[in-house]
Amino acid sequence: MMADFFRRRTLGTALLTLGLGLSGFAWAEPQHGIAMYGAPALPPDFDHLPYANPDAPKGGRIVTGEVGSFDSLNPHILKGSVPWQLRFLAYESLMGRSWDEPFTLYGLLAESIETGPNREWVEFTLREDARFSDGSPVTVEDVMWSYETLGTEGHPRYRGSWEKIESMEQTGPRSLRFTFNVEDRELALLIGMRPILKKAQWEGKDFASSGLDVVPITTAPYVIDAFEAGRYVSLKRNPDYWGKDLPFMKGQANLDEIRMEFFGDGTVQFEAFKAGALNSIRENNAEKWETQYDFPAVQRGDVVKSEIAHGRPTGMTGFVMNTRHGAFADWRVRDAMLHAFNFEYINETMTGSKQSRIASYFSNSELGMQAGPATGRVRALLEPFADTLLPGALDGYALPEGDGSARNRANLRAAMALMEEAGWTVQDGTMRNAEGRPFTFEIVLSQGAGEEQSIIDIFTQALTRMGIAPQVTVIDPAQYNERINGFDFDMTFFRRGLSLSPGNEQRLYWGSAAADQQGSRNLMGMKSPAADAMIDVLLNAESREDFLAAARALDRILTTGRYVIPIYQWNVSRIAHVKELHYPAHVPVYGDWIDWQPNAWWWEEN
């Protein structure tokens, strides 16, 4: 299968190909960085990223907690449960992303990047001094092996881009080129973000089945020092890290140790933080932040409460409905669930109504759909698909609002009417169809998800009043991951972060091709020609106007698809941490995102 789309040509053939094309256009020059739109904000001679402190001292440690467990150290395959941080902290790529720009990359393992005039190809030149943690050099062969292995044996998130590569070829002692078989301006950036692995370490090993048996050798500033399955992982800063003097890394990777402890539930994790076993914790509940973070260490000033704003989209957090299964194939049933979900009462119960609701997938940003009917370019993009769009996409849509009471009578009546339209009525106290089959579904949750379980408890009480008795299944993290990857659920908790530069990842999230691909992130199973078309426009937009219009149109399709029951948003990150942990005054536009903590943080005692 690999041979159908992967061709490794010799250097001579590659140079011949280059020669034949020289007369058609002028070649671009190698650059220090690349932006999705326009030019990188930082010049070639930049000293450090704007949100990094170049004078930050080295030393100290950060100890954070995670709810759940793990049974693998390989974050690049479908098999197993892996600490999510390893994907970002234990590996490096050819280019590094700045979290202070929508989508811009700067050279990391690669010293330069060059593209064709329409980004139909991209070429990277490796830094001569790039090294793995064992001191061996990073070679073009390592890079090419990494791309081929990830694209053919790795997690499905890597395969979409790999299938768009027409050829991958070495063009010099330290350079290689990727040529694409589709028009997709984002691919040049995405290719620069793949993790680079050491080929020799994996010889004779089954990459796709590896778990705890292989401690990776990588180029990153941190290496896995110690671990105990399901209990903790400790990363230590490599004193011989090759890239410590790079402008991109200056002021980053300051801590000597990053340790992740794992707990059965959030309550135990919080108690561990209060007891000093952890020294940093994120709090998602505004009410808890205000009422339970007053313990002695906070009162003494030994623990600091930091609130960090951001400018990225809200993304979507809530409970996703699997349209592959009969229960939620009908949009009217999904709409009924949205009406039955008493958000206003749940929000008051859980957060004291201190957190507003997510309004749409890209809300809190200029990419979000605007109120009222679609107009202008957004409407022009949607109208060809009018027959396939659900109510509200063109004419305007807003989530149902309750009156804040526990009974939620008006919305429950609306939910019952929607169920009746879909062929379900209450018969002898039970919601049934014309054949007498009861309406029921399974809600699958992971152990330790205490807040989500509390929300579901309130939701199921409302459903009971409608004659619906869902089954709530709580299972251990390993079983949960297996079932989610296999789409073996009717409803489950869902969180999808979105960036200011949505692109190819949108295909994996909601593209039709990903709906039947196990392990994809299209959990709802949506197959929408309109959404596919909007993603195409996003990927190839050459103007800001078209990009914004496509994002807003896609937001309308997703939101009116009624695939997820949204809960409250987090437009401010709340991090409690010991006073010795510090971060720069300049916070990136993405805020507390991916690896900003711990990479830009440092340890300094008074």
TORKEDREN-691198 format. One record per residue (C-alpha): residue number from 1; residue in one letter; z, x, y. Coordinates in nm, 2 decimals, always signed. Example, Ala and Ser with C-alpha at 12.3 -4.5 7.8 and 13.67 -1.06 7.14 Angstrom:
BEGIN
    i  aa      up    east   north
    1   a   +0.78   +1.23   -0.45
    2   s   +0.71   +1.37   -0.11
***
This chain:
BEGIN
    i  aa      up    east   north
    1   m   +0.00   +0.00   +0.00
    2   m   +0.08   +0.29   +0.23
    3   a   -0.27   +0.42   +0.20
    4   d   -0.42   +0.11   +0.34
    5   f   -0.29   +0.17   +0.69
    6   f   -0.16   +0.53   +0.69
    7   r   -0.39   +0.83   +0.73
    8   r   -0.28   +1.19   +0.79
    9   r   -0.58   +1.38   +0.91
   10   t   -0.60   +1.76   +0.94
   11   l   -0.57   +1.93   +1.27
   12   g   -0.94   +2.01   +1.27
   13   t   -1.03   +1.65   +1.23
   14   a   -0.79   +1.54   +1.50
   15   l   -0.94   +1.79   +1.75
   16   l   -1.29   +1.67   +1.66
   17   t   -1.18   +1.32   +1.73
   18   l   -1.04   +1.42   +2.07
   19   g   -1.36   +1.60   +2.16
   20   l   -1.58   +1.30   +2.09
   21   g   -1.37   +1.09   +2.32
   22   l   -1.35   +1.32   +2.62
   23   s   -1.65   +1.19   +2.80
   24   g   -1.52   +0.83   +2.81
   25   f   -1.22   +0.88   +3.04
   26   a   -0.99   +1.13   +3.20
   27   w   -0.69   +1.22   +2.98
   28   a   -0.34   +1.16   +3.11
   29   e   -0.10   +1.45   +3.16
   30   p   +0.22   +1.50   +2.96
   31   q   +0.51   +1.33   +3.13
   32   h   +0.89   +1.37   +3.11
   33   g   +0.94   +1.00   +3.06
   34   i   +0.77   +0.66   +3.03
   35   a   +0.85   +0.31   +3.17
   36   m   +0.72   -0.02   +3.03
   37   y   +0.61   -0.10   +3.39
   38   g   +0.55   +0.14   +3.67
   39   a   +0.69   +0.49   +3.67
   40   p   +1.03   +0.62   +3.55
   41   a   +1.29   +0.60   +3.83
   42   l   +1.41   +0.96   +3.77
   43   p   +1.19   +1.25   +3.86
   44   p   +1.09   +1.53   +3.62
   45   d   +1.37   +1.76   +3.76
   46   f   +1.65   +1.50   +3.73
   47   d   +1.99   +1.65   +3.66
   48   h   +2.16   +1.37   +3.48
   49   l   +2.15   +1.00   +3.42
   50   p   +2.29   +0.81   +3.72
   51   y   +2.57   +0.65   +3.51
   52   a   +2.69   +0.97   +3.35
   53   n   +2.95   +1.21   +3.51
   54   p   +2.80   +1.56   +3.49
   55   d   +3.15   +1.71   +3.55
   56   a   +3.32   +1.51   +3.28
   57   p   +3.56   +1.72   +3.07
   58   k   +3.52   +1.75   +2.69
   59   g   +3.80   +1.65   +2.46
   60   g   +4.01   +1.36   +2.35
   61   r   +3.92   +1.07   +2.12
   62   i   +3.84   +0.70   +2.12
   63   v   +3.97   +0.48   +1.84
   64   t   +3.82   +0.13   +1.82
   65   g   +3.85   -0.15   +1.57
   66   e   +3.60   -0.36   +1.38
   67   v   +3.65   -0.69   +1.19
   68   g   +3.50   -0.66   +0.84
   69   s   +3.42   -0.38   +0.61
   70   f   +3.14   -0.14   +0.51
   71   d   +2.99   +0.01   +0.19
   72   s   +2.71   +0.23   +0.32
   73   l   +2.65   +0.50   +0.57
   74   n   +2.27   +0.44   +0.59
   75   p   +2.19   +0.20   +0.88
   76   h   +1.82   +0.22   +0.83
   77   i   +1.78   +0.01   +0.51
   78   l   +1.84   -0.35   +0.41
   79   k   +2.09   -0.28   +0.14
   80   g   +2.46   -0.27   +0.22
   81   s   +2.70   -0.32   +0.51
   82   v   +2.71   -0.03   +0.76
   83   p   +2.92   +0.03   +1.07
   84   w   +2.68   -0.08   +1.34
   85   q   +2.76   +0.21   +1.57
   86   l   +2.62   +0.47   +1.32
   87   r   +2.26   +0.36   +1.41
   88   f   +2.32   +0.46   +1.77
   89   l   +2.58   +0.74   +1.76
   90   a   +2.48   +0.94   +1.45
   91   y   +2.11   +0.96   +1.50
   92   e   +1.87   +1.07   +1.78
   93   s   +1.50   +0.99   +1.85
   94   l   +1.21   +1.16   +2.03
   95   m   +1.30   +0.98   +2.35
   96   g   +1.63   +0.84   +2.49
   97   r   +1.67   +0.52   +2.67
   98   s   +1.83   +0.48   +3.02
   99   w   +2.05   +0.18   +3.04
  100   d   +2.01   +0.18   +3.42
  101   e   +1.64   +0.06   +3.41
  102   p   +1.48   -0.24   +3.23
  103   f   +1.29   -0.02   +2.98
  104   t   +1.25   +0.35   +3.05
  105   l   +1.26   +0.64   +2.81
  106   y   +1.32   +1.01   +2.89
  107   g   +1.26   +1.31   +2.67
  108   l   +1.52   +1.39   +2.41
  109   l   +1.40   +1.56   +2.09
  110   a   +1.06   +1.55   +2.26
  111   e   +1.00   +1.76   +2.57
  112   s   +0.70   +1.54   +2.68
  113   i   +0.51   +1.23   +2.61
  114   e   +0.15   +1.16   +2.68
  115   t   -0.05   +0.83   +2.63
  116   g   -0.41   +0.72   +2.64
  117   p   -0.53   +0.52   +2.95
  118   n   -0.45   +0.19   +2.78
  119   r   -0.17   +0.33   +2.57
  120   e   -0.39   +0.30   +2.27
  121   w   -0.23   +0.63   +2.15
  122   v   +0.08   +0.83   +2.23
  123   e   +0.15   +1.20   +2.17
  124   f   +0.49   +1.38   +2.17
  125   t   +0.57   +1.74   +2.19
  126   l   +0.89   +1.85   +2.03
  127   r   +1.14   +2.08   +2.20
  128   e   +1.14   +2.42   +2.05
  129   d   +1.51   +2.44   +2.03
  130   a   +1.57   +2.09   +1.87
  131   r   +1.80   +2.14   +1.57
  132   f   +1.97   +1.94   +1.30
  133   s   +2.34   +1.96   +1.26
  134   d   +2.31   +2.22   +0.99
  135   g   +2.12   +2.45   +1.23
  136   s   +1.77   +2.40   +1.09
  137   p   +1.49   +2.33   +1.33
  138   v   +1.34   +1.98   +1.37
  139   t   +0.98   +2.00   +1.27
  140   v   +0.67   +1.78   +1.30
  141   e   +0.69   +1.74   +0.92
  142   d   +1.05   +1.59   +0.96
  143   v   +0.93   +1.35   +1.22
  144   m   +0.62   +1.23   +1.03
  145   w   +0.83   +1.19   +0.71
  146   s   +1.09   +0.99   +0.90
  147   y   +0.83   +0.75   +1.04
  148   e   +0.65   +0.70   +0.71
  149   t   +0.98   +0.65   +0.51
  150   l   +1.13   +0.41   +0.76
  151   g   +0.80   +0.22   +0.78
  152   t   +0.76   +0.18   +0.41
  153   e   +1.11   +0.19   +0.26
  154   g   +1.34   +0.12   +0.56
  155   h   +1.48   -0.19   +0.72
  156   p   +1.22   -0.47   +0.81
  157   r   +1.28   -0.40   +1.18
  158   y   +1.08   -0.08   +1.14
  159   r   +0.79   -0.22   +0.95
  160   g   +0.63   -0.43   +1.22
  161   s   +0.55   -0.12   +1.44
  162   w   +0.45   +0.09   +1.14
  163   e   +0.18   -0.16   +1.04
  164   k   +0.03   -0.12   +1.39
  165   i   -0.02   +0.25   +1.34
  166   e   -0.38   +0.34   +1.26
  167   s   -0.31   +0.71   +1.22
  168   m   -0.04   +0.96   +1.25
  169   e   -0.15   +1.32   +1.29
  170   q   -0.02   +1.66   +1.38
  171   t   -0.20   +1.80   +1.68
  172   g   -0.03   +2.13   +1.73
  173   p   +0.26   +2.34   +1.61
  174   r   +0.52   +2.11   +1.78
  175   s   +0.31   +1.80   +1.86
  176   l   +0.19   +1.48   +1.69
  177   r   +0.00   +1.18   +1.79
  178   f   +0.01   +0.81   +1.69
  179   t   -0.30   +0.60   +1.73
  180   f   -0.26   +0.22   +1.72
  181   n   -0.48   -0.05   +1.57
  182   v   -0.38   -0.32   +1.81
  183   e   -0.35   -0.37   +2.18
  184   d   +0.02   -0.35   +2.25
  185   r   +0.14   -0.15   +2.55
  186   e   +0.50   -0.15   +2.43
  187   l   +0.42   +0.04   +2.11
  188   a   +0.41   +0.38   +2.29
  189   l   +0.78   +0.33   +2.38
  190   l   +0.89   +0.18   +2.06
  191   i   +0.75   +0.47   +1.86
  192   g   +0.95   +0.71   +2.07
  193   m   +1.28   +0.54   +1.97
  194   r   +1.27   +0.58   +1.59
  195   p   +1.56   +0.78   +1.44
  196   i   +1.46   +1.13   +1.31
  197   l   +1.59   +1.23   +0.96
  198   k   +1.59   +1.56   +0.78
  199   k   +1.32   +1.54   +0.51
  200   a   +1.48   +1.81   +0.29
  201   q   +1.81   +1.62   +0.26
  202   w   +1.64   +1.32   +0.10
  203   e   +1.42   +1.50   -0.16
  204   g   +1.50   +1.37   -0.50
  205   k   +1.71   +1.08   -0.36
  206   d   +1.64   +0.71   -0.34
  207   f   +1.64   +0.64   +0.03
  208   a   +1.62   +0.26   +0.00
  209   s   +1.92   +0.25   -0.24
  210   s   +2.15   +0.50   -0.07
  211   g   +2.50   +0.40   +0.04
  212   l   +2.81   +0.62   +0.06
  213   d   +2.66   +0.90   -0.15
  214   v   +2.47   +1.07   +0.13
  215   v   +2.64   +1.18   +0.45
  216   p   +2.34   +1.22   +0.69
  217   i   +2.23   +1.55   +0.85
  218   t   +2.10   +1.45   +1.19
  219   t   +2.03   +1.59   +1.53
  220   a   +2.29   +1.38   +1.72
  221   p   +2.59   +1.52   +1.91
  222   y   +2.83   +1.35   +1.65
  223   v   +2.85   +1.41   +1.28
  224   i   +3.03   +1.20   +1.02
  225   d   +3.35   +1.40   +0.95
  226   a   +3.55   +1.17   +0.73
  227   f   +3.55   +0.81   +0.60
  228   e   +3.71   +0.58   +0.35
  229   a   +3.50   +0.29   +0.23
  230   g   +3.60   -0.03   +0.41
  231   r   +3.88   +0.14   +0.60
  232   y   +3.76   +0.39   +0.87
  233   v   +3.48   +0.62   +0.98
  234   s   +3.55   +0.93   +1.19
  235   l   +3.27   +1.10   +1.39
  236   k   +3.34   +1.45   +1.53
  237   r   +3.15   +1.61   +1.82
  238   n   +2.94   +1.90   +1.70
  239   p   +3.04   +2.21   +1.90
  240   d   +2.69   +2.35   +1.83
  241   y   +2.50   +2.04   +1.93
  242   w   +2.16   +2.16   +2.03
  243   g   +2.10   +1.92   +2.32
  244   k   +2.43   +1.95   +2.52
  245   d   +2.26   +2.11   +2.82
  246   l   +1.97   +1.86   +2.84
  247   p   +1.96   +1.66   +3.16
  248   f   +1.95   +1.34   +2.96
  249   m   +2.27   +1.44   +2.78
  250   k   +2.46   +1.60   +3.07
  251   g   +2.78   +1.41   +3.11
  252   q   +2.74   +1.22   +2.78
  253   a   +2.90   +1.27   +2.44
  254   n   +3.22   +1.39   +2.60
  255   l   +3.48   +1.29   +2.34
  256   d   +3.58   +1.51   +2.05
  257   e   +3.62   +1.22   +1.81
  258   i   +3.49   +0.87   +1.77
  259   r   +3.69   +0.68   +1.51
  260   m   +3.63   +0.32   +1.39
  261   e   +3.91   +0.14   +1.20
  262   f   +3.83   -0.18   +1.00
  263   f   +4.05   -0.49   +0.98
  264   g   +4.05   -0.81   +0.79
  265   d   +4.07   -1.03   +1.10
  266   g   +4.09   -1.01   +1.48
  267   t   +4.46   -1.09   +1.49
  268   v   +4.55   -0.78   +1.29
  269   q   +4.31   -0.58   +1.50
  270   f   +4.47   -0.69   +1.82
  271   e   +4.82   -0.61   +1.69
  272   a   +4.70   -0.26   +1.59
  273   f   +4.58   -0.21   +1.95
  274   k   +4.92   -0.32   +2.09
  275   a   +5.09   -0.09   +1.85
  276   g   +4.88   +0.21   +1.96
  277   a   +4.68   +0.25   +1.64
  278   l   +4.37   +0.18   +1.85
  279   n   +4.31   +0.30   +2.21
  280   s   +4.03   +0.07   +2.32
  281   i   +3.94   -0.29   +2.25
  282   r   +3.69   -0.54   +2.38
  283   e   +3.82   -0.89   +2.44
  284   n   +3.57   -1.18   +2.44
  285   n   +3.81   -1.46   +2.52
  286   a   +3.89   -1.50   +2.89
  287   e   +4.20   -1.70   +2.83
  288   k   +4.34   -1.45   +2.59
  289   w   +4.26   -1.17   +2.84
  290   e   +4.47   -1.34   +3.10
  291   t   +4.76   -1.45   +2.89
  292   q   +4.81   -1.20   +2.60
  293   y   +4.73   -0.87   +2.76
  294   d   +5.07   -0.83   +2.93
  295   f   +5.25   -0.63   +2.66
  296   p   +5.47   -0.33   +2.76
  297   a   +5.20   -0.07   +2.75
  298   v   +5.00   -0.27   +3.01
  299   q   +5.30   -0.33   +3.22
  300   r   +5.38   +0.05   +3.22
  301   g   +5.02   +0.13   +3.31
  302   d   +4.96   +0.32   +2.99
  303   v   +4.68   +0.06   +2.91
  304   v   +4.42   -0.03   +3.17
  305   k   +4.23   -0.36   +3.18
  306   s   +3.87   -0.30   +3.29
  307   e   +3.62   -0.57   +3.37
  308   i   +3.26   -0.46   +3.37
  309   a   +2.98   -0.68   +3.51
  310   h   +2.61   -0.65   +3.40
  311   g   +2.27   -0.78   +3.50
  312   r   +2.12   -0.84   +3.16
  313   p   +2.03   -1.18   +3.00
  314   t   +2.30   -1.37   +2.83
  315   g   +2.11   -1.37   +2.50
  316   m   +2.21   -1.63   +2.26
  317   t   +2.55   -1.68   +2.09
  318   g   +2.64   -1.98   +1.89
  319   f   +2.56   -2.15   +1.55
  320   v   +2.21   -2.13   +1.42
  321   m   +2.05   -2.39   +1.21
  322   n   +1.82   -2.29   +0.92
  323   t   +1.50   -2.49   +0.95
  324   r   +1.38   -2.37   +0.61
  325   h   +1.63   -2.61   +0.45
  326   g   +1.58   -2.99   +0.46
  327   a   +1.89   -3.06   +0.66
  328   f   +1.76   -2.91   +0.98
  329   a   +1.38   -2.92   +0.94
  330   d   +1.38   -3.22   +1.17
  331   w   +1.43   -3.14   +1.54
  332   r   +1.60   -3.47   +1.60
  333   v   +1.87   -3.37   +1.35
  334   r   +1.92   -3.04   +1.53
  335   d   +1.94   -3.23   +1.86
  336   a   +2.20   -3.46   +1.70
  337   m   +2.41   -3.15   +1.62
  338   l   +2.39   -3.03   +1.98
  339   h   +2.52   -3.37   +2.10
  340   a   +2.79   -3.38   +1.84
  341   f   +2.91   -3.03   +1.93
  342   n   +3.17   -3.10   +2.20
  343   f   +3.14   -2.78   +2.40
  344   e   +3.34   -2.89   +2.70
  345   y   +3.64   -2.98   +2.49
  346   i   +3.60   -2.66   +2.27
  347   n   +3.57   -2.44   +2.58
  348   e   +3.89   -2.59   +2.72
  349   t   +4.07   -2.54   +2.39
  350   m   +3.95   -2.19   +2.33
  351   t   +3.92   -2.03   +2.68
  352   g   +4.09   -2.27   +2.91
  353   s   +3.74   -2.35   +3.04
  354   k   +3.72   -2.01   +3.19
  355   q   +3.38   -1.92   +3.04
  356   s   +3.06   -2.10   +3.13
  357   r   +2.81   -2.20   +2.87
  358   i   +2.49   -2.02   +2.78
  359   a   +2.22   -2.23   +2.93
  360   s   +1.92   -2.06   +2.76
  361   y   +1.83   -1.74   +2.59
  362   f   +1.74   -1.54   +2.90
  363   s   +1.98   -1.71   +3.14
  364   n   +2.17   -1.49   +3.39
  365   s   +1.85   -1.31   +3.47
  366   e   +1.51   -1.36   +3.64
  367   l   +1.36   -1.40   +3.30
  368   g   +1.54   -1.73   +3.23
  369   m   +1.36   -2.06   +3.24
  370   q   +1.39   -2.25   +3.57
  371   a   +1.53   -2.60   +3.61
  372   g   +1.30   -2.90   +3.61
  373   p   +0.94   -2.93   +3.49
  374   a   +0.73   -2.62   +3.41
  375   t   +0.51   -2.52   +3.71
  376   g   +0.24   -2.26   +3.80
  377   r   +0.17   -1.98   +3.56
  378   v   +0.45   -2.09   +3.32
  379   r   +0.29   -2.44   +3.28
  380   a   -0.06   -2.29   +3.24
  381   l   +0.07   -2.07   +2.95
  382   l   +0.24   -2.37   +2.78
  383   e   -0.02   -2.65   +2.82
  384   p   -0.26   -2.53   +2.55
  385   f   +0.03   -2.58   +2.30
  386   a   +0.14   -2.92   +2.44
  387   d   +0.09   -3.10   +2.11
  388   t   +0.33   -2.86   +1.93
  389   l   +0.60   -2.83   +2.19
  390   l   +0.92   -3.03   +2.16
  391   p   +1.05   -3.27   +2.43
  392   g   +1.16   -3.09   +2.74
  393   a   +0.95   -2.78   +2.72
  394   l   +0.70   -2.90   +2.98
  395   d   +0.91   -3.17   +3.16
  396   g   +1.24   -2.99   +3.18
  397   y   +1.55   -2.97   +2.96
  398   a   +1.92   -2.91   +2.98
  399   l   +2.19   -2.90   +2.71
  400   p   +2.38   -3.22   +2.66
  401   e   +2.71   -3.23   +2.85
  402   g   +3.03   -3.41   +2.73
  403   d   +3.30   -3.56   +2.94
  404   g   +3.56   -3.31   +2.83
  405   s   +3.76   -3.55   +2.62
  406   a   +3.83   -3.50   +2.25
  407   r   +3.64   -3.81   +2.15
  408   n   +3.31   -3.73   +2.32
  409   r   +3.20   -4.09   +2.28
  410   a   +2.88   -4.10   +2.47
  411   n   +2.74   -3.78   +2.31
  412   l   +2.84   -3.90   +1.96
  413   r   +2.65   -4.23   +2.02
  414   a   +2.35   -4.03   +2.12
  415   a   +2.39   -3.81   +1.81
  416   m   +2.41   -4.12   +1.59
  417   a   +2.09   -4.26   +1.75
  418   l   +1.90   -3.94   +1.69
  419   m   +2.01   -3.93   +1.33
  420   e   +1.89   -4.29   +1.29
  421   e   +1.55   -4.19   +1.44
  422   a   +1.53   -3.92   +1.18
  423   g   +1.61   -4.17   +0.90
  424   w   +1.98   -4.13   +0.86
  425   t   +2.24   -4.41   +0.90
  426   v   +2.60   -4.46   +0.81
  427   q   +2.64   -4.65   +0.49
  428   d   +2.99   -4.72   +0.36
  429   g   +3.13   -4.46   +0.59
  430   t   +2.88   -4.19   +0.49
  431   m   +2.57   -4.07   +0.66
  432   r   +2.28   -4.14   +0.42
  433   n   +1.90   -4.17   +0.41
  434   a   +1.70   -4.47   +0.28
  435   e   +1.73   -4.34   -0.08
  436   g   +2.11   -4.32   -0.04
  437   r   +2.13   -3.95   -0.04
  438   p   +2.43   -3.83   +0.17
  439   f   +2.36   -3.59   +0.47
  440   t   +2.55   -3.27   +0.42
  441   f   +2.50   -2.90   +0.48
  442   e   +2.68   -2.57   +0.43
  443   i   +2.83   -2.36   +0.72
  444   v   +2.86   -2.00   +0.60
  445   l   +3.11   -1.77   +0.79
  446   s   +3.23   -1.42   +0.73
  447   q   +3.60   -1.34   +0.67
  448   g   +3.79   -1.24   +0.98
  449   a   +3.58   -1.45   +1.21
  450   g   +3.89   -1.64   +1.33
  451   e   +3.75   -1.77   +1.66
  452   e   +3.43   -1.90   +1.50
  453   q   +3.63   -2.07   +1.23
  454   s   +3.85   -2.24   +1.49
  455   i   +3.54   -2.37   +1.67
  456   i   +3.39   -2.50   +1.35
  457   d   +3.71   -2.68   +1.27
  458   i   +3.68   -2.88   +1.59
  459   f   +3.31   -2.94   +1.53
  460   t   +3.36   -3.07   +1.18
  461   q   +3.61   -3.32   +1.31
  462   a   +3.34   -3.47   +1.52
  463   l   +3.10   -3.47   +1.23
  464   t   +3.35   -3.65   +1.02
  465   r   +3.35   -3.94   +1.27
  466   m   +2.97   -3.96   +1.21
  467   g   +3.01   -3.98   +0.83
  468   i   +2.91   -3.62   +0.78
  469   a   +3.12   -3.38   +0.57
  470   p   +2.98   -3.03   +0.59
  471   q   +3.10   -2.76   +0.35
  472   v   +3.25   -2.46   +0.52
  473   t   +3.22   -2.14   +0.31
  474   v   +3.41   -1.83   +0.42
  475   i   +3.31   -1.51   +0.22
  476   d   +3.37   -1.14   +0.24
  477   p   +3.13   -0.93   +0.47
  478   a   +2.93   -0.79   +0.18
  479   q   +2.85   -1.13   +0.04
  480   y   +2.79   -1.27   +0.38
  481   n   +2.53   -1.00   +0.47
  482   e   +2.36   -1.07   +0.14
  483   r   +2.34   -1.44   +0.20
  484   i   +2.22   -1.40   +0.56
  485   n   +1.96   -1.15   +0.46
  486   g   +1.83   -1.39   +0.20
  487   f   +1.85   -1.69   +0.44
  488   d   +2.09   -1.86   +0.20
  489   f   +2.27   -2.08   +0.45
  490   d   +2.23   -2.40   +0.64
  491   m   +2.43   -2.30   +0.95
  492   t   +2.60   -1.98   +1.05
  493   f   +2.73   -1.79   +1.35
  494   f   +2.46   -1.62   +1.55
  495   r   +2.45   -1.36   +1.82
  496   r   +2.13   -1.21   +1.96
  497   g   +2.15   -0.98   +2.26
  498   l   +1.84   -0.96   +2.48
  499   s   +1.72   -0.70   +2.72
  500   l   +1.55   -0.71   +3.06
  501   s   +1.23   -0.59   +2.90
  502   p   +1.17   -0.82   +2.59
  503   g   +0.90   -0.69   +2.37
  504   n   +0.81   -0.63   +2.00
  505   e   +1.16   -0.71   +1.89
  506   q   +1.09   -1.07   +1.98
  507   r   +0.85   -1.09   +1.68
  508   l   +1.14   -1.00   +1.45
  509   y   +1.37   -1.25   +1.62
  510   w   +1.14   -1.55   +1.64
  511   g   +0.79   -1.46   +1.53
  512   s   +0.62   -1.67   +1.26
  513   a   +0.54   -1.36   +1.04
  514   a   +0.92   -1.28   +1.02
  515   a   +1.02   -1.63   +0.92
  516   d   +0.96   -1.56   +0.55
  517   q   +1.05   -1.19   +0.55
  518   q   +1.39   -1.15   +0.40
  519   g   +1.62   -0.94   +0.62
  520   s   +1.44   -1.03   +0.93
  521   r   +1.64   -1.16   +1.23
  522   n   +1.45   -1.48   +1.25
  523   l   +1.74   -1.67   +1.10
  524   m   +1.63   -2.01   +1.22
  525   g   +1.30   -1.97   +1.04
  526   m   +1.10   -2.09   +1.33
  527   k   +0.72   -2.08   +1.31
  528   s   +0.58   -2.16   +1.66
  529   p   +0.22   -2.08   +1.76
  530   a   +0.34   -2.12   +2.12
  531   a   +0.62   -1.87   +2.08
  532   d   +0.38   -1.62   +1.91
  533   a   +0.14   -1.65   +2.19
  534   m   +0.40   -1.60   +2.46
  535   i   +0.52   -1.28   +2.28
  536   d   +0.16   -1.16   +2.28
  537   v   +0.14   -1.21   +2.66
  538   l   +0.48   -1.03   +2.70
  539   l   +0.35   -0.73   +2.51
  540   n   +0.02   -0.70   +2.70
  541   a   +0.11   -0.82   +3.05
  542   e   -0.03   -0.58   +3.31
  543   s   +0.13   -0.77   +3.60
  544   r   +0.49   -0.85   +3.68
  545   e   +0.38   -1.21   +3.74
  546   d   +0.24   -1.26   +3.39
  547   f   +0.54   -1.09   +3.23
  548   l   +0.79   -1.31   +3.41
  549   a   +0.59   -1.62   +3.33
  550   a   +0.56   -1.54   +2.96
  551   a   +0.94   -1.47   +2.94
  552   r   +1.02   -1.80   +3.11
  553   a   +0.78   -1.99   +2.89
  554   l   +0.92   -1.83   +2.58
  555   d   +1.27   -1.92   +2.70
  556   r   +1.16   -2.29   +2.72
  557   i   +1.01   -2.29   +2.37
  558   l   +1.33   -2.13   +2.22
  559   t   +1.58   -2.35   +2.41
  560   t   +1.40   -2.68   +2.35
  561   g   +1.34   -2.58   +1.99
  562   r   +1.71   -2.67   +1.95
  563   y   +1.76   -2.40   +1.69
  564   v   +2.10   -2.28   +1.80
  565   i   +2.41   -2.46   +1.93
  566   p   +2.51   -2.23   +2.22
  567   i   +2.87   -2.15   +2.31
  568   y   +3.01   -1.96   +2.60
  569   q   +2.86   -1.66   +2.76
  570   w   +2.99   -1.31   +2.84
  571   n   +2.86   -1.20   +3.18
  572   v   +3.16   -0.97   +3.22
  573   s   +3.28   -0.73   +2.95
  574   r   +3.65   -0.70   +2.92
  575   i   +3.77   -0.37   +2.78
  576   a   +4.14   -0.27   +2.75
  577   h   +4.19   +0.10   +2.70
  578   v   +4.45   +0.38   +2.74
  579   k   +4.46   +0.53   +3.09
  580   e   +4.33   +0.86   +2.96
  581   l   +3.99   +0.70   +2.89
  582   h   +3.76   +0.69   +3.19
  583   y   +3.41   +0.59   +3.28
  584   p   +3.19   +0.66   +3.60
  585   a   +3.21   +0.43   +3.90
  586   h   +2.83   +0.37   +3.87
  587   v   +2.79   +0.12   +3.59
  588   p   +2.43   +0.08   +3.45
  589   v   +2.24   -0.25   +3.50
  590   y   +2.29   -0.32   +3.13
  591   g   +2.67   -0.28   +3.18
  592   d   +2.88   -0.23   +2.86
  593   w   +2.58   -0.21   +2.63
  594   i   +2.51   -0.04   +2.29
  595   d   +2.63   +0.32   +2.33
  596   w   +2.75   +0.33   +2.69
  597   q   +3.09   +0.33   +2.55
  598   p   +3.17   +0.59   +2.42
  599   n   +2.88   +0.81   +2.53
  600   a   +2.94   +0.79   +2.90
  601   w   +3.32   +0.78   +2.88
  602   w   +3.56   +1.08   +2.88
  603   w   +3.92   +1.17   +2.82
  604   e   +4.13   +1.30   +3.11
  605   e   +4.50   +1.31   +3.14
  606   n   +4.66   +1.27   +3.49
***
